Structures are given as C-alpha cells and as structure tokens.
C-alpha cells in the first residue's frame, strides 16, 4: 500500500512516499519510544482476530440492546442506551452488564506484549477491555482511571497502585511511576466506568479546562508525542477526549489506521498534526516496530 506524506521532527521536515516514508516514520517512532518521549494511546481495535467483546460503539450498543429491551429510537446510540438502562434498571444493572460483556481473562494483544517488553512511562487505554490493566500494570505500577460523578461527587478519577497482593488506593503518583491511564474507567480492581449519557455530560462540561485530566498526565505529556493504535475518531466524543488528553504535548504525532478515514477524522488529524500510517497494525506496523526496538 502506498504511503505518502510529510514527517516532521523538531522543525525538520522529511518528505517521502510509499515504503521509504513508512521506514522513516518507524525509525522516528522507535527512537521516541526508546527515549520514553512517546505516549501510546490505545483504542479498542487491537487484536488480529475478534477478542470476544465489542470493539466499536455501535457494536456495544447492539449488545446492550440485546440484553435489555430499549426503545427503537435509541438503536445504535450506546450512551443513550446506557442512560436508559441506568435510569430504568439502576446503575448497578448497567455496570453488571458491562462486567459481563467485557469479561476478565482476555489474552493480551500483540501491542500489549510489546509494551510489556518495552515499557513506557504513560500508556492511555480508551476502551473498556481488561487486558491493559491485567497485563501492563506490574507490582509498583499505577493505574489512573476516570470515575462517574454519579458515584464520586468529589473527584474525577482514582489512583490505584498494584501490589503483589492486589491493588491499593493511593492519593498521588510520583514522576518516576509508570502509569496506565484509563479515561473511560476500569473494570479492575472494580467496575467503575463512564458509559451513560450523564457520565459524559459531566466530563465534557469540564474537560476543556482540563479538570477531569489527572495532574500527573498533564505534567508527563509535556514534550512527548502520541502514537494512536487501534483508534477511530469518527465520533465527536472520541475526538474531544484525545484532543484534551494530548493538549500541551509536543507537536507531531502518529496514528496507525488502515481503513478509510472519514472527513472529520481527516480534519482532526490535520489540526492535531497527526501523521497517519495507513497500514495493518498487527501484520505490518507492530512487527516492524518490534524489530527496531529489539535492535536498539
């Protein structure tokens, strides 16, 4: 597949096309990774084969509607369906459904294995699966996860440190900690998610002034570049979250996306200075990246 574009590095501009451009981009990404100047931002579509849970908002909406009868006018609208379940069946029912749908024990994706072998200071996971929490946070590591204001009126996120025995709540992380940030919440150590309309209204009201973004994340992202893997930005909420999480970071970022971009995705990538590599994540990009990381 031909690749054409411009790759920028600290003011320098690299022009390239096809394989040469991909090679330059991979070299640059591997260099940033080794220097811990990169933040990997994971979306739902990380597996070579379906992982056994929904990897799009539309698929999640359909699964929820299969389990609870909802009005037809809500079809395909995941946050509205979640709000209906929360309002008519109780929030505990909604969280129990999420627990069932995103069951524990999903094997790590290839990118999780690479992150395990070559860890970074910050990884963002913007979906509801459990593999990142199970596999990436080692004893001593920190997970910061968004929480619903329906359950926590005095905070926007919680911090937990993993220990040999389990998880322990903590008040803050140190600059030297390795952090997994889950802005939509977590299912480990307990299921606390942002899923309903009300959850997102609360967060989106404040996110432009950064209140829901953890202070540790705000400090760590300075001077770093983002690499988006398994992500789509074809809805406004996903674009807002990414834009605010990467705010005030370095310029020039990367995304691996083999599918056709929507018009709004193209605008998003252009405005946020994201270089898109239109190749397969698991068949092309990750094997090439891993080879470079191991070569050092």
WOZI-V391182 format. One record per residue. RES is the residue in one letter. PHI is phi in degrees with one decimal (none if undefined). Layout:
res;phi
RES;PHI
RES;PHI
This chain:
res;phi
X;none
X;-71.7
X;-125.7
X;-133.1
X;166.8
X;-126.9
X;-114.7
X;-106.7
X;-143.0
X;48.7
X;96.3
X;-80.0
X;-123.5
X;-108.8
X;-100.7
X;-164.9
X;-147.8
X;53.9
X;-61.2
X;-63.2
X;-66.5
X;-62.4
X;-59.9
X;-63.3
X;-63.8
X;-63.2
X;-61.5
X;-65.5
X;-63.1
X;-61.7
X;-63.8
X;-62.2
X;-62.5
X;-60.9
X;-86.5
X;55.5
X;-106.8
X;-127.6
X;-114.1
X;-89.3
X;-115.2
X;-95.2
X;-103.3
X;-82.2
X;-96.6
X;-109.7
X;-102.7
X;-64.4
X;-122.7
X;-53.7
X;-82.1
X;96.2
X;-141.4
X;-64.5
X;-120.6
X;-139.1
X;-63.5
X;-63.1
X;-66.4
X;-65.2
X;-59.2
X;-65.0
X;-66.7
X;-62.1
X;-68.2
X;-71.8
X;-90.3
X;-133.1
X;-68.7
X;-128.0
X;-59.6
X;-59.9
X;-64.5
X;-93.5
X;-53.7
X;84.4
X;-104.6
X;-62.0
X;-72.5
X;-69.6
X;-64.3
X;-61.2
X;-64.6
X;-62.0
X;-63.1
X;-61.7
X;-74.7
X;-102.3
X;-120.8
X;93.5
X;-62.4
X;-60.5
X;-66.0
X;-61.1
X;-67.9
X;-65.2
X;-64.0
X;-62.1
X;-60.3
X;-69.7
X;-68.5
X;-103.4
X;-65.2
X;-66.7
X;93.6
X;-66.5
X;-60.9
X;-65.8
X;-79.1
X;-53.1
X;-66.8
X;-62.9
X;-66.1
X;-67.1
X;-65.8
X;-68.3
X;-74.5
X;-129.9
X;-69.4
X;-119.8
X;-65.7
X;-139.9
X;-124.1
X;-107.5
X;-121.9
X;-104.8
X;-149.5
X;-108.7
X;-65.9
X;-101.9
X;-59.7
X;-62.2
X;-65.9
X;-70.7
X;-103.2
X;-93.7
X;-89.1
X;-89.2
X;-51.5
X;98.8
X;-79.9
X;-117.2
X;-115.8
X;-111.9
X;-131.7
X;-64.8
X;-129.7
X;-76.9
X;-69.8
X;-67.2
X;-111.1
X;-128.5
X;-77.5
X;-105.9
X;-155.4
X;-107.3
X;-156.5
X;-127.6
X;-117.9
X;-134.7
X;-103.5
X;-82.0
X;-122.0
X;-64.4
X;-93.7
X;159.0
X;-128.3
X;-128.6
X;-62.5
X;-134.0
X;-89.6
X;-156.7
X;-109.1
X;-93.8
X;-57.9
X;-86.9
X;-68.5
X;-94.1
X;-126.7
X;-104.1
X;-106.7
X;-118.6
X;-65.6
X;-92.9
X;101.0
X;-145.9
X;-111.8
X;-132.8
X;-83.1
X;-147.8
X;-80.9
X;-139.6
X;-128.5
X;-95.1
X;-141.3
X;-85.1
X;-53.1
X;-62.2
X;-57.6
X;-76.5
X;-59.2
X;-59.8
X;-68.8
X;-66.7
X;-65.7
X;-109.9
X;-67.1
X;-64.8
X;-98.2
X;74.3
X;-54.7
X;-77.2
X;-86.3
X;-55.5
X;-57.8
X;-60.2
X;-65.1
X;-59.3
X;-77.1
X;-68.9
X;-69.8
X;-58.7
X;79.5
X;-109.4
X;-104.6
X;-110.4
X;-123.8
X;-94.3
X;-127.4
X;70.9
X;-106.7
X;-126.2
X;-123.2
X;-95.4
X;-137.1
X;-64.5
X;-62.2
X;-63.3
X;-68.5
X;-62.5
X;-60.4
X;-61.5
X;-60.3
X;-77.1
X;-71.2
X;-93.8
X;-57.8
X;62.6
X;-88.2
X;-67.1
X;-84.9
X;76.5
X;-128.9
X;-137.6
X;-141.9
X;-101.2
X;-151.6
X;-83.6
X;-79.0
X;-70.3
X;-81.6
X;-78.7
X;-59.9
X;-71.3
X;-64.2
X;-61.0
X;-64.3
X;-58.9
X;-63.6
X;-66.9
X;-66.7
X;-92.9
X;56.4
X;-103.2
X;-81.7
X;-96.0
X;-104.1
X;-84.3
X;-128.8
X;-64.7
X;-62.0
X;-90.6
X;-89.6
X;-118.6
X;-66.6
X;-65.3
X;-60.1
X;-66.6
X;-65.3
X;-61.2
X;-58.0
X;-69.9
X;-64.6
X;-70.6
X;-69.3
X;70.8
